[in-house]
Amino acid sequence: MSLHANPEVQANLTLVGIAEADYAQAGRMRNPGFTFERFAAEDYSLSLLFDLGGLLLMPLRRQIEARRLEVAR
């Protein structure tokens, strides 16, 4: 019987794939935001928004997801 036909093997491979995706996502910043507003000829506003907490916690999130990936493998 082929390993790919075994439902248990397929389920385990799926879990490993999900864990790999979670690990990759943990190393990325969440979507930043950018706005530009113009009020008058020389009056405008620029804004750049990002998740500072997420940036500071990124190493911890990476570490947690690395452990989860090892368990899944």
Buried (B, 14 or more C-beta within 10 A) or exposed (E): EEEEEEEEEEEEBEBBEEBBEBBEEBEEEEEEEEEEEEEEEEEEEEEEEEBEEEEEEBEEBBEBBBEBBEEBE
